[in-house]
Amino acid sequence: MEAVKAEADRYAANVLPIIREAQKAGARTLREIAEALNARGIATARGGQWYAQSVANILERA
């Protein structure tokens, strides 16, 4: 369980700068951030698409 949490923390730390970049580029809402990540071809930790909630989860973890 601890390994799973550590991996999630590591993934969040890697994606956070990309989220901050999207915010600087004008993405204001969680949905806009998700669209920016999807447009850049950044996959979620499980290889899927980004949604507002998945962005919220990363920001909460950060």
ABEGO torsion letter per residue (X at the ends): XAAAAAAAAAAAAAAAAAAAAAAAAGBABAAAAAAAAAAAGBBBAAGBBBBAAAAAAAAAAX
